[in-house]
Amino acid sequence: MGTNDDGRLHDRWAWLRHSIIGPLLAAPPARGELRAAIDALSHKTWRHPVSGESVRFASSTIERWLYTARPANDPVGVLRKKVRKDIGRHAAISAALGRAITAQYRLHPSWSYQLHHDNLVERVRADPSLGAMPSYQTVRRYLRSHGLMRRRRVPHPERPGMQRAEAHRMHVEMRSYEVAHVHGLWHADFHIAKRPVLLPNAEWVTPKLLGVLDDHSRLCCHLQWYLPNECAEDFIHGLSQAFQKRGLPRLFLTDNGAAMIAAETKAGLRGLGIVYETTLPRCPEQNGKQESFWGQIEGRLMPMLENYVDLTLPLLNEATQAWVEGEYNVAHHEEIGTTPIDRFLNAPNVGRDSPSSEALRRAFRREVERTQRRSDGTFSLDGVRFEVPSRYRHMSRLVIHYAEWDLSCVDLIDPQTNQVLCAVYPIDKARNADGVRRPHEPLALGGLDAEHDLPARRKDEIAPLLRELMQRHAATGLPPAYVPKPTPSETSAPAIDKETRR
């Protein structure tokens, strides 16, 4: 009689034993016939649950199984093999050796099991009080049973960011997740190509691919290859296209690349009302959907171009757009049970419409403060001197919005309302050399919009505070506390004859 080969070892033994005594439980023999029925079963051949070979069981063994299972509510459960009483214990490892193993692991969590074993051999040899040295398999079982698994080596463990990441892994669970709405969360990352492309100047370079994914639908919002110098300009260029194609998300998650944490990126996402988060250092699993997407790129897209020798960046981008819109976004996704585009269109959506191209361009700019030079009404920005319109010559501290790669779009901002006051441009020294000077524009003073709104200046007016002090001093009746010096007119008296004076 055969048995089921599925299941764990203890379950297979229980199923075999129950199948042997099952007929006796289903149809108990008449009085006096039980012994003959058990003997008949002992002469039958059964298949061993481990080796698969033919095996017989003694009548005493079958009788013990029968009397064990007959009164039980769970006959299969009681027929399972008994659990060893010393399970979970390691008799070959003393308490002192166990503490030594744990201490060694905490110092070197990236060591292999073999390396731990080899170092323990030397430690036991130097310190006999640790007891006898167990085998490699025993050490391995001890480490695994205590959760002391081998961990990957951490580069630069002295850095605070790496230390925080390791502490996070040690004390916090890592679980897969998915937001409940389309546009609830977007992922973005760069991927380095496995093959170079040919530039027009006959230079071979390895491009980088920017991908933007929607978390709930897995839809690829935008995909584009750029030259290898990963920068904020390229990141914002691709991200702006994703916004204009699909709309604005609520949350945005990237790693800690320089392009992602640039001031322009942060300011733009903040200005668009998008909550921006970054993963912990060396924790790519937090952006796992993006990492999984790169497998599609290297597994399907790039192999279809492997025989194209003179691959250029425009051709690679053209092929990538055709693949992502013609295959990936419309192919059945096993994890979500539908296509990304169908889920993107039909699932609950919390997105918003994208602003215009010019609005996006102005959104992704950093904010800096500069001091206006009073002598010529200018300020310096990244080594370039800009002119401030004369109507803002009264402002000493200037708030400027600009992108590091685009100094043709620099705006002066009102720090109170964050509104654009005017655009500022680099100083034109050649134009200023013609000797013609523009008259000052009226000052922009909030309530007083122009200088002619100010009251006329009087030439015989004493300030109110000084007038009050003078009147208060005069009321005391005391003369001014100074000795007046005669003026030249008072000292020039008419000449008097000496004789006359006598």
C-alpha positions as CSV (number, residue, x, y, z in Angstrom):
1,M,0.0,0.0,0.0
2,G,1.4,3.4,-0.9
3,T,1.4,6.6,1.2
4,N,1.3,10.3,0.3
5,D,4.8,11.7,-0.3
6,D,3.7,15.3,0.4
7,G,4.1,16.9,3.8
8,R,6.8,17.0,6.4
9,L,8.5,13.9,7.8
10,H,6.4,13.6,11.0
11,D,3.2,14.1,9.1
12,R,4.1,11.4,6.6
13,W,4.8,8.9,9.5
14,A,1.4,9.8,11.1
15,W,-0.4,9.3,7.8
16,L,1.2,5.9,7.2
17,R,0.4,4.7,10.7
18,H,-3.2,5.9,10.4
19,S,-3.6,4.3,7.0
20,I,-2.5,0.9,8.5
21,I,-4.9,0.9,11.5
22,G,-7.6,2.9,9.8
23,P,-9.6,-0.2,8.7
24,L,-9.6,-1.4,12.3
25,L,-11.0,1.9,13.5
26,A,-13.6,2.1,10.8
27,A,-14.8,-1.5,11.1
28,P,-13.8,-2.9,14.5
29,P,-13.4,-6.8,14.4
30,A,-15.8,-9.0,16.4
31,R,-14.8,-10.1,19.8
32,G,-11.9,-12.5,19.7
33,E,-10.9,-11.6,16.1
34,L,-8.7,-8.5,16.8
35,R,-5.5,-10.5,17.2
36,A,-6.0,-12.2,13.8
37,A,-6.7,-8.9,12.1
38,I,-3.5,-7.3,13.6
39,D,-1.4,-10.3,12.6
40,A,-2.8,-10.1,9.1
41,L,-1.7,-6.4,8.9
42,S,1.8,-7.3,10.2
43,H,2.3,-9.6,7.1
44,K,1.5,-6.8,4.6
45,T,4.1,-4.7,3.0
46,W,4.1,-0.9,3.2
47,R,6.2,1.9,1.6
48,H,8.6,3.6,4.0
49,P,7.7,7.3,4.2
50,V,11.4,8.4,4.0
51,S,13.3,5.9,1.8
52,G,10.3,4.7,-0.2
53,E,11.4,1.1,0.2
54,S,9.1,-1.8,1.2
55,V,8.7,-2.3,5.0
56,R,6.7,-4.4,7.5
57,F,5.7,-3.6,11.0
58,A,5.4,-6.0,13.9
59,S,2.0,-6.9,15.3
60,S,3.0,-5.4,18.7
61,T,3.8,-2.1,17.0
62,I,0.5,-2.0,15.1
63,E,-1.4,-2.9,18.4
64,R,0.3,0.0,20.2
65,W,-0.7,2.4,17.4
66,L,-4.3,1.1,17.6
67,Y,-4.7,1.5,21.3
68,T,-3.1,5.0,21.1
69,A,-5.3,6.3,18.3
70,R,-8.7,4.7,19.3
71,P,-9.6,6.9,22.2
72,A,-8.1,10.1,20.7
73,N,-10.2,12.8,19.1
74,D,-7.3,13.5,16.7
75,P,-5.9,10.0,15.8
76,V,-3.5,11.4,13.2
77,G,-2.0,13.9,15.7
78,V,-1.3,11.3,18.4
79,L,0.4,9.0,15.8
80,R,3.0,11.7,14.9
81,K,6.5,11.0,16.1
82,K,7.2,12.4,19.5
83,V,9.2,15.6,19.8
84,R,12.5,15.1,21.4
85,K,12.8,16.5,24.9
86,D,16.2,18.0,24.2
87,I,15.0,19.8,21.0
88,G,16.3,23.4,20.9
89,R,19.2,22.5,23.3
90,H,22.8,22.1,22.3
91,A,24.4,19.6,24.6
92,A,27.7,19.8,22.8
93,I,27.9,23.6,23.4
94,S,28.6,24.7,27.0
95,A,27.1,27.9,28.4
96,A,30.5,29.6,28.3
97,L,31.1,28.5,24.7
98,G,27.6,29.8,23.8
99,R,28.4,33.2,25.2
100,A,31.7,33.2,23.3
101,I,29.9,32.4,20.0
102,T,27.3,35.2,20.6
103,A,30.0,37.7,21.5
104,Q,32.0,36.8,18.4
105,Y,28.9,37.2,16.2
106,R,28.1,40.6,17.5
107,L,31.6,41.8,16.7
108,H,31.6,40.1,13.3
109,P,28.0,39.7,12.0
110,S,29.2,39.5,8.4
111,W,31.4,36.4,8.9
112,S,30.4,33.1,7.3
113,Y,29.5,30.1,9.5
114,Q,32.8,28.4,8.5
115,L,34.8,31.5,9.6
116,H,33.0,31.6,12.9
117,H,33.8,27.9,13.4
118,D,37.5,28.2,12.5
119,N,38.0,31.1,14.9
120,L,36.2,29.2,17.7
121,V,38.6,26.4,17.2
122,E,41.5,28.7,18.0
123,R,39.6,30.2,20.9
124,V,38.8,26.9,22.5
125,R,42.4,25.8,22.0
126,A,43.6,28.9,23.9
127,D,41.0,28.6,26.6
128,P,40.2,25.0,27.7
129,S,37.5,26.3,30.1
130,L,35.2,26.8,27.2
131,G,34.8,23.0,26.9
132,A,35.2,20.7,23.9
133,M,35.0,22.1,20.4
134,P,31.8,21.0,18.7
135,S,31.6,20.3,14.9
136,Y,30.9,22.8,12.2
137,Q,27.3,21.6,11.8
138,T,26.6,22.0,15.5
139,V,28.0,25.6,15.5
140,R,26.0,26.4,12.4
141,R,22.8,25.0,14.0
142,Y,23.4,27.0,17.2
143,L,23.9,30.3,15.2
144,R,20.8,29.7,13.1
145,S,18.6,28.6,16.0
146,H,19.5,31.8,17.9
147,G,18.8,34.1,15.0
148,L,22.4,34.9,14.4
149,M,22.2,34.9,10.6
150,R,25.0,36.1,8.4
151,R,24.5,39.7,7.5
152,R,25.9,41.6,4.5
153,R,29.0,43.6,5.1
154,V,28.3,47.3,5.7
155,P,30.5,49.7,3.8
156,H,31.8,52.7,5.9
157,P,30.2,51.5,9.2
158,E,31.6,54.5,11.0
159,R,29.2,56.9,9.1
160,P,26.2,58.0,11.2
161,G,23.8,57.2,8.3
162,M,25.1,53.6,8.0
163,Q,24.8,53.2,11.8
164,R,21.2,54.4,11.7
165,A,20.4,52.0,8.9
166,E,21.9,49.0,10.7
167,A,20.0,50.0,13.9
168,H,16.8,50.2,11.9
169,R,17.3,46.7,10.4
170,M,18.1,45.2,13.8
171,H,15.0,46.6,15.7
172,V,12.3,47.2,13.0
173,E,10.5,44.7,10.8
174,M,10.9,45.0,7.1
175,R,7.6,44.3,5.4
176,S,6.3,44.7,1.8
177,Y,3.7,47.4,1.4
178,E,1.3,49.0,-1.1
179,V,-0.6,52.3,-0.8
180,A,-4.4,52.1,-1.4
181,H,-4.8,54.8,-4.1
182,V,-3.3,55.7,-7.4
183,H,-1.0,58.7,-7.1
184,G,-0.8,58.0,-3.3
185,L,3.0,57.3,-3.7
186,W,5.5,57.5,-6.5
187,H,8.9,55.9,-6.6
188,A,11.9,57.3,-8.7
189,D,15.4,56.1,-9.1
190,F,18.4,56.0,-11.6
191,H,19.7,52.7,-13.1
192,I,23.1,52.3,-14.7
193,A,23.0,50.5,-18.1
194,K,24.9,47.3,-18.7
195,R,26.2,48.5,-22.1
196,P,27.5,51.8,-23.5
197,V,26.1,54.0,-26.2
198,L,27.9,55.9,-28.9
199,L,27.8,59.7,-28.8
200,P,28.1,62.0,-31.9
201,N,31.7,62.8,-30.9
202,A,32.6,59.1,-31.3
203,E,32.8,58.7,-27.5
204,W,31.4,55.6,-25.8
205,V,29.5,56.3,-22.5
206,T,27.4,54.3,-20.1
207,P,24.0,56.0,-19.8
208,K,21.7,56.1,-16.8
209,L,18.0,55.4,-16.9
210,L,15.5,57.5,-14.8
211,G,12.3,55.6,-14.0
212,V,9.2,56.9,-12.2
213,L,6.7,54.3,-10.9
214,D,3.3,54.6,-9.3
215,D,3.2,52.4,-6.2
216,H,-0.4,51.2,-6.3
217,S,-0.8,50.5,-10.1
218,R,2.9,49.8,-10.9
219,L,2.5,52.0,-13.9
220,C,5.7,53.5,-15.3
221,C,4.9,57.2,-15.4
222,H,8.1,58.1,-17.3
223,L,11.3,56.4,-18.5
224,Q,14.2,58.1,-20.1
225,W,18.0,57.6,-20.6
226,Y,20.5,60.3,-19.8
227,L,24.2,60.8,-19.9
228,P,26.1,59.2,-17.0
229,N,26.6,62.4,-14.9
230,E,23.6,62.0,-12.6
231,C,22.4,65.6,-11.8
232,A,19.4,67.4,-10.6
233,E,18.8,69.0,-14.0
234,D,18.2,65.5,-15.6
235,F,16.2,64.3,-12.7
236,I,13.9,67.3,-12.8
237,H,13.7,67.1,-16.6
238,G,12.4,63.6,-16.4
239,L,10.2,64.1,-13.3
240,S,8.5,67.1,-14.9
241,Q,7.6,64.9,-17.9
242,A,6.1,62.3,-15.6
243,F,4.0,65.0,-13.9
244,Q,2.7,66.3,-17.3
245,K,1.9,62.8,-18.5
246,R,0.1,61.4,-15.4
247,G,-0.5,64.2,-12.9
248,L,0.8,65.1,-9.5
249,P,1.2,62.5,-6.7
250,R,0.7,63.0,-3.0
251,L,3.9,61.3,-1.7
252,F,7.3,60.8,-3.4
253,L,10.0,58.4,-2.4
254,T,13.6,58.2,-3.7
255,D,17.0,57.2,-2.4
256,N,19.6,59.7,-1.2
257,G,21.3,60.4,-4.5
258,A,22.7,63.9,-5.0
259,A,20.1,64.7,-7.7
260,M,17.2,63.6,-5.5
261,I,18.3,65.7,-2.4
262,A,19.3,68.8,-4.4
263,A,17.8,72.1,-3.2
264,E,16.0,72.6,-6.5
265,T,14.3,69.2,-6.1
266,K,13.2,69.7,-2.5
267,A,11.9,73.2,-3.2
268,G,10.0,72.1,-6.3
269,L,8.2,69.2,-4.6
270,R,7.5,71.3,-1.5
271,G,6.0,74.1,-3.7
272,L,3.9,71.6,-5.6
273,G,2.4,70.2,-2.4
274,I,4.1,66.8,-2.6
275,V,5.4,65.2,0.6
276,Y,9.0,64.0,-0.1
277,E,10.7,61.1,1.7
278,T,14.0,59.4,1.2
279,T,15.0,55.8,2.0
280,L,17.6,55.0,4.7
281,P,21.2,54.7,3.4
282,R,22.0,51.3,2.0
283,C,18.4,50.2,2.3
284,P,17.3,49.6,-1.3
285,E,14.5,47.2,-0.2
286,Q,12.5,50.3,0.9
287,N,12.3,51.1,-2.8
288,G,11.9,47.5,-3.8
289,K,9.3,48.0,-6.5
290,Q,11.7,50.2,-8.3
291,E,14.6,47.7,-7.9
292,S,12.3,44.9,-9.3
293,F,11.4,47.1,-12.3
294,W,15.1,47.2,-13.3
295,G,14.9,43.4,-13.7
296,Q,12.4,44.0,-16.5
297,I,14.7,46.4,-18.2
298,E,17.7,44.1,-18.1
299,G,15.6,40.9,-18.7
300,R,13.4,42.0,-21.6
301,L,14.3,45.4,-23.1
302,M,18.1,45.3,-23.2
303,P,18.4,41.8,-24.6
304,M,16.3,42.8,-27.6
305,L,19.0,45.4,-28.5
306,E,22.0,43.1,-27.8
307,N,22.8,42.6,-31.5
308,Y,22.6,46.3,-32.4
309,V,26.2,47.4,-32.3
310,D,26.1,51.2,-32.9
311,L,23.5,51.9,-30.2
312,T,23.0,55.7,-29.7
313,L,21.2,57.5,-26.9
314,P,18.3,58.8,-29.2
315,L,17.7,55.3,-30.5
316,L,17.8,53.8,-27.0
317,N,15.3,56.3,-25.7
318,E,13.0,55.7,-28.7
319,A,13.1,51.9,-28.1
320,T,12.6,52.4,-24.4
321,Q,9.4,54.5,-24.9
322,A,8.0,51.9,-27.4
323,W,8.7,49.1,-24.9
324,V,7.3,50.7,-21.8
325,E,4.1,51.9,-23.4
326,G,3.6,48.9,-25.8
327,E,4.5,46.1,-23.4
328,Y,5.2,46.9,-19.8
329,N,2.2,49.2,-19.0
330,V,-0.3,46.9,-20.9
331,A,1.1,43.5,-19.8
332,H,-0.6,41.4,-17.1
333,H,1.1,42.0,-13.8
334,E,1.0,38.9,-11.6
335,E,1.2,40.7,-8.2
336,I,-1.7,43.1,-8.9
337,G,-3.7,40.6,-11.1
338,T,-4.3,43.1,-14.0
339,T,-2.4,45.4,-16.2
340,P,-0.7,48.6,-14.7
341,I,-2.6,50.9,-17.1
342,D,-6.0,49.3,-16.2
343,R,-5.4,49.6,-12.5
344,F,-4.1,53.2,-12.9
345,L,-7.3,54.2,-14.7
346,N,-9.8,52.3,-12.6
347,A,-8.5,52.3,-9.0
348,P,-9.3,55.1,-6.5
349,N,-7.3,58.1,-7.5
350,V,-5.9,60.9,-5.3
351,G,-3.9,62.7,-7.9
352,R,-4.0,66.3,-9.2
353,D,-3.6,67.9,-12.5
354,S,-0.1,69.0,-13.5
355,P,0.7,72.7,-13.9
356,S,2.2,74.1,-17.1
357,S,5.7,73.5,-18.3
358,E,6.7,77.1,-17.3
359,A,5.2,76.7,-13.9
360,L,7.1,73.4,-13.4
361,R,10.3,75.1,-14.6
362,R,9.9,77.9,-12.0
363,A,8.8,75.5,-9.2
364,F,12.1,73.5,-9.3
365,R,14.4,76.3,-8.2
366,R,16.3,76.8,-5.0
367,E,15.9,79.8,-2.7
368,V,18.9,81.9,-1.5
369,E,19.5,85.2,0.2
370,R,21.8,87.9,-1.1
371,T,22.8,91.4,0.0
372,Q,22.3,94.2,-2.4
373,R,25.4,96.3,-3.0
374,R,24.3,99.8,-2.4
375,S,26.9,101.4,-4.6
376,D,25.6,100.0,-7.9
377,G,22.4,98.1,-7.0
378,T,23.7,94.6,-7.8
379,F,24.3,91.2,-6.2
380,S,26.4,88.2,-7.0
381,L,25.0,84.7,-7.8
382,D,27.3,81.8,-8.6
383,G,30.0,84.1,-9.8
384,V,27.7,86.2,-12.0
385,R,26.6,89.8,-11.0
386,F,22.9,90.7,-11.5
387,E,21.2,94.1,-11.6
388,V,18.4,94.9,-9.2
389,P,15.7,97.2,-10.7
390,S,16.0,100.7,-9.1
391,R,12.5,100.5,-7.6
392,Y,13.8,97.9,-5.2
393,R,17.0,99.8,-4.3
394,H,15.7,100.2,-0.7
395,M,15.9,96.4,-0.1
396,S,19.1,95.3,1.6
397,R,18.4,91.6,1.9
398,L,17.2,90.0,-1.4
399,V,15.4,86.6,-1.6
400,I,16.3,85.0,-5.0
401,H,14.8,81.9,-6.7
402,Y,17.0,80.2,-9.4
403,A,18.2,76.9,-10.7
404,E,21.9,76.2,-10.6
405,W,21.9,75.1,-14.3
406,D,19.7,77.9,-15.6
407,L,20.8,81.5,-14.8
408,S,18.6,82.9,-17.5
409,C,15.5,82.5,-15.2
410,V,16.3,84.3,-11.9
411,D,13.5,86.0,-9.9
412,L,13.4,88.4,-7.0
413,I,10.9,87.2,-4.4
414,D,8.8,88.9,-1.8
415,P,9.8,87.1,1.4
416,Q,6.4,87.9,3.0
417,T,4.1,86.5,0.3
418,N,6.6,84.3,-1.6
419,Q,5.3,86.0,-4.8
420,V,7.6,87.0,-7.7
421,L,8.4,90.7,-7.6
422,C,10.4,90.8,-10.9
423,A,12.9,89.0,-13.0
424,V,16.5,90.0,-12.6
425,Y,19.2,89.8,-15.3
426,P,23.0,89.8,-15.4
427,I,24.6,93.2,-15.6
428,D,25.3,94.5,-19.1
429,K,28.6,96.3,-18.8
430,A,28.8,97.1,-22.4
431,R,25.4,98.9,-22.3
432,N,26.4,100.7,-19.1
433,A,29.6,102.0,-20.8
434,D,27.6,104.3,-23.1
435,G,27.4,106.9,-20.3
436,V,23.6,107.2,-20.4
437,R,22.0,106.6,-17.1
438,R,18.4,105.7,-16.5
439,P,16.5,107.8,-13.9
440,H,15.5,106.1,-10.7
441,E,12.1,104.4,-10.8
442,P,9.7,105.2,-8.0
443,L,10.3,103.1,-4.9
444,A,7.9,100.1,-4.4
445,L,7.1,100.7,-0.7
446,G,4.0,98.8,-0.2
447,G,1.4,101.4,0.9
448,L,3.4,104.3,-0.8
449,D,3.9,103.1,-4.3
450,A,5.8,106.1,-5.6
451,E,8.1,108.8,-4.4
452,H,5.7,111.6,-5.4
453,D,3.2,110.1,-2.9
454,L,5.5,111.3,-0.1
455,P,4.8,114.7,1.6
456,A,6.9,117.6,0.3
457,R,10.2,118.2,2.2
458,R,10.3,121.4,4.3
459,K,13.5,123.4,4.8
460,D,12.5,125.1,8.1
461,E,11.3,122.1,10.0
462,I,12.8,120.7,13.3
463,A,12.1,117.1,14.2
464,P,9.3,116.7,16.7
465,L,11.5,115.0,19.3
466,L,14.2,117.7,19.2
467,R,11.6,120.5,19.3
468,E,10.1,119.0,22.5
469,L,13.6,118.8,24.1
470,M,14.3,122.4,23.3
471,Q,11.0,123.6,24.7
472,R,11.5,121.5,27.9
473,H,15.0,123.0,28.4
474,A,13.7,126.6,27.9
475,A,11.0,126.0,30.5
476,T,13.7,125.5,33.1
477,G,14.9,129.1,32.7
478,L,18.5,128.1,32.6
479,P,20.8,129.4,29.9
480,P,22.2,126.9,27.5
481,A,25.2,125.1,29.0
482,Y,27.8,126.3,26.6
483,V,29.9,129.5,26.1
484,P,29.2,130.9,22.7
485,K,32.2,131.9,20.7
486,P,31.9,135.4,19.0
487,T,31.5,135.3,15.3
488,P,34.0,137.3,13.1
489,S,31.3,140.0,12.6
490,E,31.1,140.6,16.3
491,T,34.9,140.9,16.8
492,S,35.4,143.4,14.0
493,A,34.8,146.8,15.8
494,P,35.8,150.3,14.3
495,A,39.4,151.5,15.0
496,I,39.8,154.0,18.0
497,D,42.5,156.7,18.2
498,K,44.8,156.2,21.2
499,E,44.7,159.8,22.1
500,T,41.0,159.8,22.0
501,R,40.9,156.8,24.3
502,R,43.0,158.7,26.8
